[in-house]
Structure formats: C-alpha cells, structure tokens
Amino acid sequence: MKREPREIAVVAEVALFLLAATLAVAPVAAQQVTGEFGSPSATVTSKGDRLPAPPLPFGGVIKERATDSKPWWPPRLEPPKGYSGVNSGINCSNAPNILGTSYTITAEVDVPQGGGDGMLVTMGGRWSGYGLYLLKGKPVLDYNMLILAQYRWEGQQPLSPGKHTIVYDYTYDGPGIAKGGTGVLKVDGQVVDTQKQPNSIAFLQVADETFDVGVDTRTGVNDKDYQVPFPFNGTINKVTFNLGPMQLAEEDKEKAAKAIAIASD
C-alpha cells in the first residue's frame, strides 16, 4: 500500500519522538540508579568496563525563597569493583565522590626491586584534590584543601619489594558540609599515620582536573612532593573505594542543590 506524503511525515515524527525518549532515559536505565531519584542517597553503579553516561541535567527548581525551591541531586556514582593497571583522564563527574562522607581507599600493589615511587590514585590537582602515592618508597596520602592547606599522612618506612596493601580510612565528622574528620593510613594492616583533618571541600570536586590511577595527568596535588605525570614504577593490582552515605544536615541540602544547579547551568 502506498502511503501519502503527509502520512509518511507523521510516522517519521513519531519515530523521532520515540527515539528521543529512548535516548533520554537510556543513561539512567543503563546505569541502574538505586534509591530515590533526585535525593542525596541515590546512587548509580558502573561496571567499570565503559565510561558512564554524561551527567544528567538538573531536575530541581531554584527560587528566591528556599521554601519555594525543590532540591535535587544527581545520582552519586558508586565506583566499580576495582581499578587496575593505569587508568587516566577519567572525568571528575565519573570519579568516586568522597565529599561529605566517610570513605576507604585500598590499593593492592607490587613494589619493584629498588623501591616504589609514583602515583597510585588521584583526583584533582593544584587547586584542590587528593592523591595516594609512594614517595621514595614511603606511602603518602595528600589532601589539597583548596591550596589553603595541605593535609598529609605519611609512613615512616619505605615499603619493601613485593606485594603490599595500602589503606587510607577516613571518618567524616558529619552531619554538615565541609566538616573535618580523622584519617588513618595503614600498610598491610598496620597503622603508619593517624591525623585529624579540620575541614574539607564542601560541594563540588574540581571540574578541570581528572581522576587517574597509576599516573597523574594535568597538575599535581602537591608540587613539593612530585611533578606530573609521576607514573607508578610498580604494578597496581587493584584500587578500590568504599563510600559511606552522604552526611548532610537538612539545612545543608538546599545549599548543596543550589551549588550543583549553578555548576550545571
């Protein structure tokens, strides 16, 4: 049966509409959102075998009065089971979000003969961020607090050649924004440094840097310690992140929603 031009046009419009609708929901469906969509507790999982979908557009409403506004949070990325080898240049929106929460970073590495040196995992750079690395064999966790302060944990002894597990365990003093916490650096189950961190970055990770494993691209978090690209000279068997729930007080949720909306505009 021969279709009229007008009928063909209508069919084409319907097909385009269905395609657009499919693409609009595909990022959410493919990434398996858990929890109430748009709430601080919502998370999205990634298998680690592909880049996650682009960040979703802001879904809340910003008015002059907070009572008239509707807060909204994009789903927080739950990191994959682990990173291995060298993974560089990952967009900050696809990095594990350590802001406003307790977290644990675990790096399982092989240190070469002659000693280990180089970046294990980092997010951020000169203006803010963190890095877990070996410096002349010693494990270091450096937290760059918006270049206002460098909070630094360091083991006193270089790691011997062979397999080691380096753990940085951070307990956030929430609820609330930009709170401090306590960081504990461990090697093979033994505590090598413990310090109190007085404050932290509030809402957003630095947008013009990247998340890197095994190397540091763009700028470094502490130029006094190393210069980029600072590749690790051993083998990274696995790097994992264990993130706790976001700890925001009720009055902070609207502030966070507005900050995210402005950054997404």
ZADO-1210 file (C-alpha; in nm, 4 decimals, padded with zeros to 6 digits):
<atoms>
<atom x="00.0000" y="00.0000" z="00.0000" code="MET" pos="1"/>
<atom x="00.1408" y="00.3368" z="-00.0982" code="LYS" pos="2"/>
<atom x="00.1489" y="00.5951" z="00.1831" code="ARG" pos="3"/>
<atom x="00.0698" y="00.9610" z="00.1295" code="GLU" pos="4"/>
<atom x="00.3493" y="01.2147" z="00.1967" code="PRO" pos="5"/>
<atom x="00.1614" y="01.3554" z="00.4976" code="ARG" pos="6"/>
<atom x="00.1237" y="01.0067" z="00.6485" code="GLU" pos="7"/>
<atom x="00.4942" y="00.9375" z="00.5965" code="ILE" pos="8"/>
<atom x="00.5842" y="01.2635" z="00.7704" code="ALA" pos="9"/>
<atom x="00.3651" y="01.1779" z="01.0710" code="VAL" pos="10"/>
<atom x="00.5234" y="00.8325" z="01.1009" code="VAL" pos="11"/>
<atom x="00.8700" y="00.9879" z="01.0830" code="ALA" pos="12"/>
<atom x="00.7836" y="01.2388" z="01.3553" code="GLU" pos="13"/>
<atom x="00.6543" y="00.9623" z="01.5828" code="VAL" pos="14"/>
<atom x="00.9693" y="00.7558" z="01.5220" code="ALA" pos="15"/>
<atom x="01.1937" y="01.0516" z="01.6068" code="LEU" pos="16"/>
<atom x="00.9935" y="01.1194" z="01.9224" code="PHE" pos="17"/>
<atom x="01.0274" y="00.7589" z="02.0377" code="LEU" pos="18"/>
<atom x="01.3997" y="00.7614" z="01.9620" code="LEU" pos="19"/>
<atom x="01.4475" y="01.0829" z="02.1590" code="ALA" pos="20"/>
<atom x="01.2514" y="00.9451" z="02.4523" code="ALA" pos="21"/>
<atom x="01.4599" y="00.6271" z="02.4493" code="THR" pos="22"/>
<atom x="01.7859" y="00.8211" z="02.4465" code="LEU" pos="23"/>
<atom x="01.6657" y="01.0478" z="02.7254" code="ALA" pos="24"/>
<atom x="01.6070" y="00.7602" z="02.9682" code="VAL" pos="25"/>
<atom x="01.8879" y="00.5344" z="02.8449" code="ALA" pos="26"/>
<atom x="02.1646" y="00.6796" z="03.0668" code="PRO" pos="27"/>
<atom x="01.9595" y="00.6221" z="03.3815" code="VAL" pos="28"/>
<atom x="01.8396" y="00.2754" z="03.2846" code="ALA" pos="29"/>
<atom x="02.1834" y="00.1585" z="03.1717" code="ALA" pos="30"/>
<atom x="02.3468" y="00.2697" z="03.4963" code="GLN" pos="31"/>
<atom x="02.0985" y="00.1191" z="03.7459" code="GLN" pos="32"/>
<atom x="02.0009" y="00.4008" z="03.9806" code="VAL" pos="33"/>
<atom x="01.9419" y="00.2856" z="04.3392" code="THR" pos="34"/>
<atom x="01.7415" y="00.4831" z="04.5946" code="GLY" pos="35"/>
<atom x="01.5027" y="00.7761" z="04.5472" code="GLU" pos="36"/>
<atom x="01.5964" y="00.9502" z="04.2227" code="PHE" pos="37"/>
<atom x="01.6922" y="01.3130" z="04.2918" code="GLY" pos="38"/>
<atom x="01.7664" y="01.2563" z="04.6624" code="SER" pos="39"/>
<atom x="02.1130" y="01.2724" z="04.8260" code="PRO" pos="40"/>
<atom x="02.1008" y="00.8967" z="04.8879" code="SER" pos="41"/>
<atom x="02.0519" y="00.7992" z="04.5209" code="ALA" pos="42"/>
<atom x="02.3463" y="00.6146" z="04.3680" code="THR" pos="43"/>
<atom x="02.4318" y="00.4875" z="04.0222" code="VAL" pos="44"/>
<atom x="02.6532" y="00.1861" z="03.9589" code="THR" pos="45"/>
<atom x="02.9185" y="00.1316" z="03.6951" code="SER" pos="46"/>
<atom x="03.0753" y="-00.1994" z="03.5972" code="LYS" pos="47"/>
<atom x="03.3983" y="-00.0221" z="03.5056" code="GLY" pos="48"/>
<atom x="03.4059" y="-00.1667" z="03.1524" code="ASP" pos="49"/>
<atom x="03.2855" y="00.1556" z="02.9901" code="ARG" pos="50"/>
<atom x="03.2563" y="00.5248" z="03.0626" code="LEU" pos="51"/>
<atom x="02.9359" y="00.6137" z="03.2494" code="PRO" pos="52"/>
<atom x="02.6749" y="00.8236" z="03.0721" code="ALA" pos="53"/>
<atom x="02.7084" y="01.2045" z="03.0802" code="PRO" pos="54"/>
<atom x="02.5763" y="01.3796" z="03.3935" code="PRO" pos="55"/>
<atom x="02.2006" y="01.4275" z="03.3979" code="LEU" pos="56"/>
<atom x="02.0509" y="01.7779" z="03.3713" code="PRO" pos="57"/>
<atom x="01.9448" y="01.9457" z="03.6949" code="PHE" pos="58"/>
<atom x="01.5982" y="01.8216" z="03.7923" code="GLY" pos="59"/>
<atom x="01.5099" y="02.0560" z="04.0769" code="GLY" pos="60"/>
<atom x="01.3649" y="02.4056" z="04.0985" code="VAL" pos="61"/>
<atom x="01.5574" y="02.7096" z="04.2252" code="ILE" pos="62"/>
<atom x="01.3513" y="03.0033" z="04.3537" code="LYS" pos="63"/>
<atom x="01.4399" y="03.3150" z="04.5523" code="GLU" pos="64"/>
<atom x="01.2886" y="03.1612" z="04.8654" code="ARG" pos="65"/>
<atom x="01.4292" y="02.8332" z="04.9877" code="ALA" pos="66"/>
<atom x="01.0812" y="02.7163" z="05.0864" code="THR" pos="67"/>
<atom x="00.9690" y="02.7526" z="04.7238" code="ASP" pos="68"/>
<atom x="01.2670" y="02.5621" z="04.5854" code="SER" pos="69"/>
<atom x="01.2902" y="02.1925" z="04.5111" code="LYS" pos="70"/>
<atom x="01.6279" y="02.0331" z="04.5891" code="PRO" pos="71"/>
<atom x="01.7703" y="01.7735" z="04.3507" code="TRP" pos="72"/>
<atom x="02.0925" y="01.5710" z="04.3439" code="TRP" pos="73"/>
<atom x="02.2330" y="01.3720" z="04.0543" code="PRO" pos="74"/>
<atom x="02.2834" y="01.0050" z="04.1466" code="PRO" pos="75"/>
<atom x="02.6198" y="00.9585" z="04.3154" code="ARG" pos="76"/>
<atom x="02.8496" y="00.7262" z="04.1224" code="LEU" pos="77"/>
<atom x="02.9263" y="00.4039" z="04.3038" code="GLU" pos="78"/>
<atom x="03.2751" y="00.3080" z="04.1847" code="PRO" pos="79"/>
<atom x="03.3341" y="-00.0244" z="04.0116" code="PRO" pos="80"/>
<atom x="03.4663" y="-00.3257" z="04.1997" code="LYS" pos="81"/>
<atom x="03.8176" y="-00.2001" z="04.1440" code="GLY" pos="82"/>
<atom x="04.0646" y="-00.0285" z="03.9116" code="TYR" pos="83"/>
<atom x="04.3851" y="-00.1965" z="03.7999" code="SER" pos="84"/>
<atom x="04.6860" y="-00.1010" z="03.5936" code="GLY" pos="85"/>
<atom x="04.6882" y="00.2534" z="03.4557" code="VAL" pos="86"/>
<atom x="04.3602" y="00.4412" z="03.4052" code="ASN" pos="87"/>
<atom x="04.3960" y="00.8123" z="03.3328" code="SER" pos="88"/>
<atom x="04.1886" y="01.1086" z="03.2195" code="GLY" pos="89"/>
<atom x="03.8568" y="00.9982" z="03.3737" code="ILE" pos="90"/>
<atom x="03.6147" y="01.2920" z="03.4019" code="ASN" pos="91"/>
<atom x="03.5619" y="01.4159" z="03.7582" code="CYS" pos="92"/>
<atom x="03.1852" y="01.3573" z="03.7268" code="SER" pos="93"/>
<atom x="03.2628" y="00.9861" z="03.6845" code="ASN" pos="94"/>
<atom x="03.5028" y="00.9690" z="03.9795" code="ALA" pos="95"/>
<atom x="03.4179" y="00.8348" z="04.3260" code="PRO" pos="96"/>
<atom x="03.2726" y="01.1301" z="04.5206" code="ASN" pos="97"/>
<atom x="03.4395" y="01.1496" z="04.8628" code="ILE" pos="98"/>
<atom x="03.2833" y="01.4836" z="04.9645" code="LEU" pos="99"/>
<atom x="03.0728" y="01.4925" z="05.2790" code="GLY" pos="100"/>
<atom x="03.1137" y="01.1255" z="05.3621" code="THR" pos="101"/>
<atom x="03.3344" y="00.8656" z="05.5261" code="SER" pos="102"/>
<atom x="03.5369" y="00.6553" z="05.2826" code="TYR" pos="103"/>
<atom x="03.8120" y="00.3989" z="05.2476" code="THR" pos="104"/>
<atom x="04.0694" y="00.3777" z="04.9664" code="ILE" pos="105"/>
<atom x="04.2517" y="00.0465" z="04.9304" code="THR" pos="106"/>
<atom x="04.5470" y="-00.0059" z="04.6953" code="ALA" pos="107"/>
<atom x="04.6923" y="-00.3527" z="04.6365" code="GLU" pos="108"/>
<atom x="05.0331" y="-00.3115" z="04.4758" code="VAL" pos="109"/>
<atom x="05.3548" y="-00.4875" z="04.3793" code="ASP" pos="110"/>
<atom x="05.6621" y="-00.2827" z="04.4726" code="VAL" pos="111"/>
<atom x="05.9603" y="-00.3426" z="04.2406" code="PRO" pos="112"/>
<atom x="06.3187" y="-00.4171" z="04.3404" code="GLN" pos="113"/>
<atom x="06.4894" y="-00.0918" z="04.4256" code="GLY" pos="114"/>
<atom x="06.1768" y="00.0619" z="04.5808" code="GLY" pos="115"/>
<atom x="05.8424" y="00.2007" z="04.4731" code="GLY" pos="116"/>
<atom x="05.7672" y="00.5507" z="04.3517" code="ASP" pos="117"/>
<atom x="05.4707" y="00.7127" z="04.1813" code="GLY" pos="118"/>
<atom x="05.1001" y="00.7832" z="04.1894" code="MET" pos="119"/>
<atom x="04.8533" y="00.5126" z="04.2859" code="LEU" pos="120"/>
<atom x="04.5275" y="00.7108" z="04.2579" code="VAL" pos="121"/>
<atom x="04.4398" y="01.0794" z="04.2447" code="THR" pos="122"/>
<atom x="04.1540" y="01.3181" z="04.1825" code="MET" pos="123"/>
<atom x="04.2113" y="01.6924" z="04.1382" code="GLY" pos="124"/>
<atom x="04.5313" y="01.8906" z="04.1206" code="GLY" pos="125"/>
<atom x="04.6960" y="02.2185" z="04.2132" code="ARG" pos="126"/>
<atom x="04.3761" y="02.3908" z="04.3283" code="TRP" pos="127"/>
<atom x="04.2212" y="02.1068" z="04.5274" code="SER" pos="128"/>
<atom x="04.2025" y="01.7291" z="04.5428" code="GLY" pos="129"/>
<atom x="04.3797" y="01.4275" z="04.6864" code="TYR" pos="130"/>
<atom x="04.6444" y="01.1757" z="04.5938" code="GLY" pos="131"/>
<atom x="04.7589" y="00.8400" z="04.7313" code="LEU" pos="132"/>
<atom x="05.1137" y="00.7640" z="04.6215" code="TYR" pos="133"/>
<atom x="05.4555" y="00.6242" z="04.7062" code="LEU" pos="134"/>
<atom x="05.7288" y="00.8856" z="04.7514" code="LEU" pos="135"/>
<atom x="06.0770" y="00.7353" z="04.7640" code="LYS" pos="136"/>
<atom x="05.9150" y="00.4154" z="04.8824" code="GLY" pos="137"/>
<atom x="05.7010" y="00.5713" z="05.1575" code="LYS" pos="138"/>
<atom x="05.3198" y="00.5712" z="05.1337" code="PRO" pos="139"/>
<atom x="05.1624" y="00.9190" z="05.1303" code="VAL" pos="140"/>
<atom x="04.8041" y="01.0467" z="05.1294" code="LEU" pos="141"/>
<atom x="04.7866" y="01.4172" z="05.0478" code="ASP" pos="142"/>
<atom x="04.4614" y="01.6198" z="05.0671" code="TYR" pos="143"/>
<atom x="04.4882" y="01.9610" z="04.8995" code="ASN" pos="144"/>
<atom x="04.2365" y="02.1872" z="05.0747" code="MET" pos="145"/>
<atom x="04.1767" y="02.4470" z="04.8015" code="LEU" pos="146"/>
<atom x="04.5515" y="02.5397" z="04.8199" code="ILE" pos="147"/>
<atom x="04.4792" y="02.6874" z="05.1661" code="LEU" pos="148"/>
<atom x="04.6301" y="02.3849" z="05.3399" code="ALA" pos="149"/>
<atom x="04.7932" y="02.0511" z="05.2646" code="GLN" pos="150"/>
<atom x="04.6742" y="01.7716" z="05.4933" code="TYR" pos="151"/>
<atom x="04.9277" y="01.4937" z="05.4662" code="ARG" pos="152"/>
<atom x="04.9693" y="01.1409" z="05.6011" code="TRP" pos="153"/>
<atom x="05.2997" y="00.9569" z="05.5507" code="GLU" pos="154"/>
<atom x="05.4501" y="00.6262" z="05.6564" code="GLY" pos="155"/>
<atom x="05.7938" y="00.6448" z="05.8137" code="GLN" pos="156"/>
<atom x="05.9447" y="00.3402" z="05.6430" code="GLN" pos="157"/>
<atom x="05.9839" y="00.2654" z="05.2705" code="PRO" pos="158"/>
<atom x="05.7926" y="-00.0407" z="05.1524" code="LEU" pos="159"/>
<atom x="05.9993" y="-00.3476" z="05.0800" code="SER" pos="160"/>
<atom x="05.9847" y="-00.5109" z="04.7346" code="PRO" pos="161"/>
<atom x="05.6840" y="-00.7354" z="04.6849" code="GLY" pos="162"/>
<atom x="05.3096" y="-00.7264" z="04.7466" code="LYS" pos="163"/>
<atom x="05.1577" y="-00.4716" z="04.9843" code="HIS" pos="164"/>
<atom x="04.8122" y="-00.3427" z="05.0714" code="THR" pos="165"/>
<atom x="04.7866" y="00.0295" z="05.1442" code="ILE" pos="166"/>
<atom x="04.4661" y="00.1552" z="05.3071" code="VAL" pos="167"/>
<atom x="04.3502" y="00.5078" z="05.3813" code="TYR" pos="168"/>
<atom x="04.0458" y="00.5111" z="05.6082" code="ASP" pos="169"/>
<atom x="03.8682" y="00.8440" z="05.6628" code="TYR" pos="170"/>
<atom x="03.5868" y="00.9036" z="05.9123" code="THR" pos="171"/>
<atom x="03.3820" y="01.2162" z="05.8425" code="TYR" pos="172"/>
<atom x="03.2647" y="01.4331" z="06.1331" code="ASP" pos="173"/>
<atom x="02.9125" y="01.4862" z="05.9947" code="GLY" pos="174"/>
<atom x="02.6405" y="01.5696" z="05.9537" code="PRO" pos="175"/>
<atom x="02.7059" y="01.9019" z="05.7834" code="GLY" pos="176"/>
<atom x="02.9044" y="02.0495" z="05.4966" code="ILE" pos="177"/>
<atom x="03.2821" y="02.0988" z="05.4791" code="ALA" pos="178"/>
<atom x="03.3353" y="01.9176" z="05.8097" code="LYS" pos="179"/>
<atom x="03.6641" y="01.7660" z="05.9099" code="GLY" pos="180"/>
<atom x="03.7389" y="01.4118" z="06.0114" code="GLY" pos="181"/>
<atom x="04.0040" y="01.1607" z="06.1089" code="THR" pos="182"/>
<atom x="04.2305" y="00.9884" z="05.8580" code="GLY" pos="183"/>
<atom x="04.4200" y="00.6662" z="05.9241" code="VAL" pos="184"/>
<atom x="04.6906" y="00.5401" z="05.6870" code="LEU" pos="185"/>
<atom x="04.7717" y="00.1679" z="05.7064" code="LYS" pos="186"/>
<atom x="05.0161" y="-00.0678" z="05.5385" code="VAL" pos="187"/>
<atom x="04.9491" y="-00.4413" z="05.5482" code="ASP" pos="188"/>
<atom x="04.7066" y="-00.3942" z="05.8373" code="GLY" pos="189"/>
<atom x="04.9440" y="-00.1832" z="06.0485" code="GLN" pos="190"/>
<atom x="04.8708" y="00.1845" z="06.1236" code="VAL" pos="191"/>
<atom x="05.1558" y="00.4070" z="05.9999" code="VAL" pos="192"/>
<atom x="04.9954" y="00.7515" z="06.0486" code="ASP" pos="193"/>
<atom x="04.6821" y="00.8987" z="06.2079" code="THR" pos="194"/>
<atom x="04.5773" y="01.2631" z="06.1896" code="GLN" pos="195"/>
<atom x="04.2785" y="01.4876" z="06.2398" code="LYS" pos="196"/>
<atom x="04.1648" y="01.6894" z="05.9373" code="GLN" pos="197"/>
<atom x="03.9963" y="02.0167" z="06.0488" code="PRO" pos="198"/>
<atom x="03.7836" y="02.0786" z="05.7390" code="ASN" pos="199"/>
<atom x="03.7127" y="01.9595" z="05.3848" code="SER" pos="200"/>
<atom x="03.5873" y="02.0721" z="05.0443" code="ILE" pos="201"/>
<atom x="03.2168" y="02.1494" z="05.0534" code="ALA" pos="202"/>
<atom x="03.0059" y="02.0596" z="04.7490" code="PHE" pos="203"/>
<atom x="03.1932" y="02.0082" z="04.4225" code="LEU" pos="204"/>
<atom x="03.5153" y="01.8410" z="04.3168" code="GLN" pos="205"/>
<atom x="03.7416" y="02.0480" z="04.0920" code="VAL" pos="206"/>
<atom x="03.5947" y="02.0351" z="03.7402" code="ALA" pos="207"/>
<atom x="03.9031" y="02.0981" z="03.5250" code="ASP" pos="208"/>
<atom x="04.1063" y="01.8047" z="03.6579" code="GLU" pos="209"/>
<atom x="04.0684" y="01.4293" z="03.6148" code="THR" pos="210"/>
<atom x="04.0579" y="01.1044" z="03.8106" code="PHE" pos="211"/>
<atom x="04.3717" y="00.8983" z="03.7459" code="ASP" pos="212"/>
<atom x="04.5051" y="00.5590" z="03.8522" code="VAL" pos="213"/>
<atom x="04.8758" y="00.4799" z="03.8190" code="GLY" pos="214"/>
<atom x="04.9695" y="00.8255" z="03.6917" code="VAL" pos="215"/>
<atom x="04.8802" y="01.1927" z="03.7449" code="ASP" pos="216"/>
<atom x="04.7675" y="01.3986" z="03.4464" code="THR" pos="217"/>
<atom x="04.7243" y="01.7779" z="03.4234" code="ARG" pos="218"/>
<atom x="04.8507" y="01.9233" z="03.7579" code="THR" pos="219"/>
<atom x="04.9692" y="01.7597" z="04.0795" code="GLY" pos="220"/>
<atom x="04.8075" y="01.7916" z="04.4214" code="VAL" pos="221"/>
<atom x="05.1407" y="01.8761" z="04.5868" code="ASN" pos="222"/>
<atom x="05.4198" y="02.0199" z="04.3715" code="ASP" pos="223"/>
<atom x="05.6636" y="01.9994" z="04.6625" code="LYS" pos="224"/>
<atom x="05.6325" y="01.6214" z="04.6633" code="ASP" pos="225"/>
<atom x="05.6353" y="01.5374" z="04.2919" code="TYR" pos="226"/>
<atom x="05.5974" y="01.6563" z="03.9354" code="GLN" pos="227"/>
<atom x="05.3456" y="01.5147" z="03.6895" code="VAL" pos="228"/>
<atom x="05.2978" y="01.2652" z="03.5334" code="PRO" pos="229"/>
<atom x="05.4615" y="01.0767" z="03.8267" code="PHE" pos="230"/>
<atom x="05.3845" y="00.7234" z="03.6960" code="PRO" pos="231"/>
<atom x="05.3975" y="00.4368" z="03.9423" code="PHE" pos="232"/>
<atom x="05.7002" y="00.2181" z="03.8721" code="ASN" pos="233"/>
<atom x="05.5445" y="-00.0974" z="04.0151" code="GLY" pos="234"/>
<atom x="05.2224" y="-00.2858" z="03.9459" code="THR" pos="235"/>
<atom x="04.8772" y="-00.1812" z="04.0634" code="ILE" pos="236"/>
<atom x="04.6767" y="-00.4977" z="04.1099" code="ASN" pos="237"/>
<atom x="04.3657" y="-00.3270" z="04.2407" code="LYS" pos="238"/>
<atom x="04.2420" y="00.0064" z="04.3744" code="VAL" pos="239"/>
<atom x="03.9007" y="00.0128" z="04.5406" code="THR" pos="240"/>
<atom x="03.6816" y="00.2793" z="04.7034" code="PHE" pos="241"/>
<atom x="03.4289" y="00.2101" z="04.9775" code="ASN" pos="242"/>
<atom x="03.2000" y="00.5125" z="05.0226" code="LEU" pos="243"/>
<atom x="02.9711" y="00.5732" z="05.3182" code="GLY" pos="244"/>
<atom x="02.6372" y="00.7565" z="05.2942" code="PRO" pos="245"/>
<atom x="02.6468" y="01.1309" z="05.2311" code="MET" pos="246"/>
<atom x="02.6179" y="01.3167" z="05.5628" code="GLN" pos="247"/>
<atom x="02.4237" y="01.6376" z="05.5046" code="LEU" pos="248"/>
<atom x="02.2146" y="01.8176" z="05.7619" code="ALA" pos="249"/>
<atom x="01.8670" y="01.9196" z="05.6427" code="GLU" pos="250"/>
<atom x="01.9608" y="02.2884" z="05.6197" code="GLU" pos="251"/>
<atom x="02.2616" y="02.1973" z="05.4030" code="ASP" pos="252"/>
<atom x="02.0637" y="02.0070" z="05.1401" code="LYS" pos="253"/>
<atom x="01.9199" y="02.3210" z="04.9809" code="GLU" pos="254"/>
<atom x="02.2666" y="02.4826" z="04.9754" code="LYS" pos="255"/>
<atom x="02.4089" y="02.1766" z="04.8026" code="ALA" pos="256"/>
<atom x="02.1239" y="02.1656" z="04.5492" code="ALA" pos="257"/>
<atom x="02.1786" y="02.5315" z="04.4570" code="LYS" pos="258"/>
<atom x="02.5546" y="02.4831" z="04.4210" code="ALA" pos="259"/>
<atom x="02.5006" y="02.1851" z="04.1902" code="ILE" pos="260"/>
<atom x="02.2408" y="02.3775" z="03.9877" code="ALA" pos="261"/>
<atom x="02.4751" y="02.6729" z="03.9365" code="ILE" pos="262"/>
<atom x="02.7596" y="02.4428" z="03.8341" code="ALA" pos="263"/>
<atom x="02.5307" y="02.2580" z="03.5905" code="SER" pos="264"/>
<atom x="02.3909" y="02.5767" z="03.4322" code="ASP" pos="265"/>
</atoms>
